[in-house]
């Protein structure tokens, strides 16, 4: 009886240890989107807004102009730094992309719609 109790205790400890070892570990946070991925995502959002009629012609022209201006600045900064952006330039680009993203959202969700 005493041996059975010891064996059951050891088995319970081993089983609990194995359960802890098999607990899924949290996956590492995903890598942030690159500048090119983000640019493509925002272009897709603009295109979807045009297709659905949520963006007027004027809103689309303004958003595309802002995107084009940002892309020209990125190219110029990269040319000036041997193909790379400095940390400060990346921060600036990210800030500007955030602003454009907010503008896309606001323009798609305002009362103005393109007639179909």
C-alpha positions as CSV (number, residue, x, y, z in Angstrom):
1,X,0.0,0.0,0.0
2,X,2.8,2.4,0.9
3,X,4.6,1.5,-2.3
4,X,1.5,2.2,-4.4
5,X,1.1,5.6,-2.7
6,X,4.7,6.5,-3.5
7,X,4.4,5.3,-7.1
8,X,1.2,7.3,-7.6
9,X,2.7,10.4,-6.1
10,X,5.8,10.2,-8.4
11,X,3.5,9.6,-11.4
12,X,1.4,12.7,-10.5
13,X,4.5,14.8,-10.2
14,X,5.9,13.6,-13.5
15,X,2.6,14.2,-15.2
16,X,2.3,17.7,-13.9
17,X,5.9,18.5,-14.9
18,X,5.2,17.2,-18.4
19,X,2.0,19.3,-18.6
20,X,4.0,22.4,-17.7
21,X,6.7,21.6,-20.2
22,X,4.0,21.2,-23.0
23,X,2.4,24.5,-22.3
24,X,2.6,26.6,-25.5
25,X,5.1,29.4,-25.2
26,X,3.9,32.8,-26.5
27,X,5.0,33.4,-30.0
28,X,7.4,36.3,-30.6
29,X,5.7,39.5,-31.7
30,X,5.4,39.9,-35.4
31,X,8.0,42.0,-37.2
32,X,6.8,45.4,-38.1
33,X,5.8,46.0,-41.8
34,X,8.6,47.3,-44.0
35,X,8.2,50.6,-45.7
36,X,7.4,48.9,-49.0
37,X,4.8,46.6,-47.4
38,X,3.1,49.5,-45.7
39,X,3.1,51.5,-48.9
40,X,1.4,48.7,-50.8
41,X,-1.2,48.2,-48.0
42,X,-2.0,51.9,-48.1
43,X,-2.3,51.9,-51.9
44,X,-4.6,48.9,-51.6
45,X,-6.8,50.8,-49.1
46,X,-7.0,53.7,-51.5
47,X,-7.9,51.5,-54.4
48,X,-10.6,49.8,-52.3
49,X,-12.0,53.1,-51.4
50,X,-12.2,54.1,-55.1
51,X,-13.8,50.8,-56.0
52,X,-16.4,51.0,-53.3
53,X,-17.2,54.7,-54.0
54,X,-16.1,55.7,-50.5
55,X,-13.4,58.1,-51.9
56,X,-14.3,61.0,-54.2
57,X,-12.0,61.9,-57.1
58,X,-10.7,64.9,-55.1
59,X,-9.9,62.8,-52.0
60,X,-8.2,60.2,-54.1
61,X,-6.1,62.8,-55.9
62,X,-5.0,64.3,-52.6
63,X,-4.1,61.0,-51.0
64,X,-2.2,59.8,-54.1
65,X,-0.3,63.1,-54.1
66,X,0.7,62.7,-50.5
67,X,1.8,59.2,-51.1
68,X,3.8,60.2,-54.2
69,X,5.5,63.0,-52.2
70,X,6.4,60.7,-49.4
71,X,7.8,58.2,-51.9
72,X,9.9,60.9,-53.6
73,X,11.3,61.9,-50.2
74,X,12.2,58.3,-49.3
75,X,14.0,57.8,-52.7
76,X,15.9,61.1,-52.2
77,X,16.9,60.2,-48.6
78,X,18.1,56.7,-49.7
79,X,20.1,58.2,-52.5
80,X,21.8,60.6,-50.1
81,X,22.7,57.8,-47.7
82,X,23.9,55.0,-49.9
83,X,20.6,53.2,-50.2
84,X,19.6,53.2,-46.5
85,X,17.5,55.4,-44.3
86,X,18.9,56.8,-41.0
87,X,17.1,56.1,-37.8
88,X,15.7,59.6,-37.8
89,X,14.6,59.4,-41.4
90,X,12.8,56.1,-40.7
91,X,11.0,57.7,-37.7
92,X,10.0,60.6,-39.9
93,X,8.7,58.3,-42.7
94,X,6.8,56.2,-40.2
95,X,5.2,59.4,-38.7
96,X,4.2,60.6,-42.2
97,X,2.8,57.1,-43.1
98,X,0.8,57.2,-39.9
99,X,-0.7,60.6,-40.9
100,X,-1.5,59.4,-44.5
101,X,-3.1,56.3,-43.0
102,X,-5.3,58.4,-40.7
103,X,-6.2,60.5,-43.7
104,X,-7.2,57.5,-45.7
105,X,-9.4,56.3,-42.9
106,X,-11.1,59.7,-42.4
107,X,-11.7,60.2,-46.1
108,X,-13.2,56.7,-46.5
109,X,-15.5,57.2,-43.5
110,X,-16.7,60.7,-44.1
111,X,-20.1,61.6,-45.6
112,X,-18.7,62.3,-49.1
113,X,-19.1,59.4,-51.5
114,X,-18.4,59.0,-55.2
115,X,-21.7,58.5,-57.1
116,X,-21.9,55.2,-58.8
